[in-house]
Amino acid sequence: MGRSRYKITEPQLPHFVTLTVLHWIPVFTRKETVNILLDSLRFLNKEGLNVYAWVVLENHCHFVLQSKALDQDIARLKSWTAKQLIHYLTENNVRQILDQLAFYKKAYKHDRAYQFWQEGVHPELIQGEDMMRQKIEYIHQNPIKRGYVDETVHWRYSSAKDYAGLPGLLEVCTCW
């Protein structure tokens, strides 16, 4: 599978995006790995990234995001988290995952030993309130569809609590 042909054409508008770990490897099974991702989002939030909804599952995550330079912010998010997550995996000697990240790495990526994220994010421009509601519902229902929880607010790593009026782990824009 080559580079994504999907482009962010209006980076200042909200988009639904998916980030997938290379070959769907389950990396986000420890709170430390999820925190690396959330810390990056918190930093980018201070730089102008708006997060409207999010969920992190074991091998991928979904977001509705907006910023003045969304394509650049997503690239920064993927780059920084990849470096930090590989560092964490190396420091904690998680050989099985590191070996998979090396094995499935694209052949033309000669400048690195590992590839963390699959290429592309398949961005979908949010075209109105109905689509925003649909994408947020899809994001929050993901853990239920996978059978992990019975109610959206029970999944720790999502914005479902924010939309239920409860405190979440990440600052979220619930007014749109």
C-alpha positions as CSV (number, residue, x, y, z in Angstrom):
1,M,0.0,0.0,0.0
2,G,1.6,3.3,-1.1
3,R,1.3,6.8,0.1
4,S,-2.2,8.1,0.7
5,R,-3.9,10.0,-2.2
6,Y,-6.2,11.7,0.3
7,K,-5.4,15.3,1.0
8,I,-6.5,17.9,3.4
9,T,-7.8,20.6,1.1
10,E,-9.2,23.0,3.7
11,P,-6.9,22.7,6.7
12,Q,-8.7,25.4,8.7
13,L,-12.0,23.3,8.8
14,P,-12.7,20.3,11.0
15,H,-11.7,16.9,9.6
16,F,-12.3,13.3,10.7
17,V,-8.9,11.5,10.7
18,T,-7.7,8.0,11.6
19,L,-4.1,7.2,12.6
20,T,-3.3,3.5,12.4
21,V,-0.3,1.7,13.9
22,L,1.8,-0.1,11.2
23,H,0.2,-3.4,10.4
24,W,-2.4,-2.9,13.1
25,I,0.1,-3.8,15.9
26,P,-1.5,-3.4,19.3
27,V,0.7,-0.7,20.9
28,F,-1.8,1.3,22.9
29,T,-2.4,-1.4,25.5
30,R,-0.5,0.4,28.3
31,K,-1.4,3.8,29.8
32,E,2.2,5.0,29.2
33,T,1.9,4.6,25.4
34,V,-1.5,6.3,25.3
35,N,-0.2,9.1,27.5
36,I,2.6,9.8,24.9
37,L,-0.2,10.3,22.3
38,L,-2.3,12.5,24.6
39,D,0.7,14.6,25.7
40,S,1.4,15.4,22.0
41,L,-2.2,16.4,21.5
42,R,-2.1,18.6,24.6
43,F,1.0,20.3,23.3
44,L,-0.6,20.9,19.9
45,N,-3.7,22.1,21.5
46,K,-1.7,24.9,23.1
47,E,-0.4,25.7,19.6
48,G,-3.9,26.0,18.1
49,L,-5.1,22.5,17.4
50,N,-8.8,22.0,18.3
51,V,-9.8,18.5,19.3
52,Y,-13.6,18.0,18.9
53,A,-13.7,14.2,19.5
54,W,-11.2,11.4,20.0
55,V,-10.8,7.7,20.8
56,V,-7.7,5.6,21.2
57,L,-8.0,1.9,20.7
58,E,-5.2,-0.7,20.9
59,N,-3.9,-0.2,17.3
60,H,-5.5,2.9,15.9
61,C,-7.2,6.2,16.9
62,H,-9.9,8.4,15.5
63,F,-10.2,12.2,15.8
64,V,-12.1,15.2,14.7
65,L,-9.5,17.9,14.5
66,Q,-9.2,21.5,13.3
67,S,-6.3,24.0,13.1
68,K,-4.9,26.7,10.7
69,A,-2.4,24.1,9.4
70,L,-4.0,20.7,10.1
71,D,-1.8,18.8,7.6
72,Q,1.3,20.1,9.4
73,D,-0.1,19.5,12.8
74,I,-1.0,15.9,12.0
75,A,2.5,15.4,10.6
76,R,4.0,16.8,13.8
77,L,1.7,14.6,15.9
78,K,2.8,11.5,14.0
79,S,6.5,12.3,13.9
80,W,6.8,13.2,17.6
81,T,4.7,10.3,18.8
82,A,6.5,7.8,16.6
83,K,9.9,8.9,18.1
84,Q,8.6,8.9,21.6
85,L,6.8,5.6,21.3
86,I,9.8,3.8,19.8
87,H,12.0,5.3,22.5
88,Y,9.5,4.0,25.2
89,L,9.4,0.5,23.5
90,T,13.2,0.4,23.3
91,E,13.7,1.6,26.9
92,N,11.3,-1.1,28.1
93,N,12.7,-3.8,25.8
94,V,9.4,-4.6,24.1
95,R,11.2,-6.6,21.5
96,Q,8.1,-8.3,20.0
97,I,6.6,-5.0,19.0
98,L,9.9,-3.4,17.9
99,D,10.7,-6.5,15.8
100,Q,7.3,-6.1,14.0
101,L,7.8,-2.4,13.5
102,A,11.1,-3.2,11.8
103,F,9.8,-6.1,9.8
104,Y,6.7,-4.2,8.4
105,K,8.6,-1.0,7.7
106,K,8.4,0.2,4.1
107,A,11.5,-0.8,2.2
108,Y,12.2,2.8,1.0
109,K,12.4,4.1,4.5
110,H,16.2,3.7,4.7
111,D,16.6,6.6,7.2
112,R,15.1,4.6,10.2
113,A,15.1,1.2,11.8
114,Y,11.4,1.3,12.5
115,Q,8.2,2.7,11.1
116,F,5.5,3.3,13.6
117,W,2.4,4.7,11.8
118,Q,0.9,3.6,8.6
119,E,1.1,6.2,5.9
120,G,-1.8,8.6,5.5
121,V,-4.8,9.5,7.7
122,H,-7.7,9.4,5.1
123,P,-9.0,12.9,6.2
124,E,-12.7,13.6,5.7
125,L,-13.8,17.2,5.7
126,I,-16.7,17.7,8.1
127,Q,-19.4,19.1,6.0
128,G,-22.0,20.4,8.4
129,E,-23.6,19.7,11.8
130,D,-25.1,16.3,10.8
131,M,-21.8,15.0,9.6
132,M,-20.1,16.3,12.8
133,R,-22.7,14.4,14.9
134,Q,-22.3,11.3,12.9
135,K,-18.5,11.2,13.2
136,I,-18.5,12.0,16.9
137,E,-21.0,9.2,17.4
138,Y,-18.9,6.8,15.4
139,I,-15.8,7.7,17.4
140,H,-17.6,7.2,20.7
141,Q,-19.2,3.9,19.6
142,N,-15.9,2.3,18.6
143,P,-15.2,0.7,21.9
144,I,-18.7,-0.6,22.2
145,K,-18.6,-2.1,18.7
146,R,-15.4,-3.9,19.6
147,G,-17.1,-5.3,22.8
148,Y,-14.8,-3.5,25.2
149,V,-17.4,-1.6,27.2
150,D,-21.2,-1.4,27.4
151,E,-21.4,2.4,27.6
152,T,-19.4,5.0,25.8
153,V,-18.5,6.8,29.0
154,H,-16.8,3.7,30.4
155,W,-14.0,3.8,27.8
156,R,-11.2,5.8,29.5
157,Y,-9.5,6.8,26.3
158,S,-12.1,8.9,24.5
159,S,-14.0,12.1,24.6
160,A,-17.3,10.5,25.4
161,K,-17.1,11.7,29.0
162,D,-16.7,15.3,27.8
163,Y,-19.9,15.1,25.8
164,A,-21.7,13.6,28.8
165,G,-20.6,16.5,31.0
166,L,-17.9,14.6,32.9
167,P,-14.2,15.5,33.0
168,G,-12.1,13.8,30.4
169,L,-8.4,13.3,29.9
170,L,-8.0,15.8,27.1
171,E,-9.3,19.3,26.5
172,V,-12.1,19.0,23.9
173,C,-14.2,21.6,22.1
174,T,-17.8,20.4,22.5
175,C,-19.3,23.6,21.0
176,W,-19.3,23.5,17.2
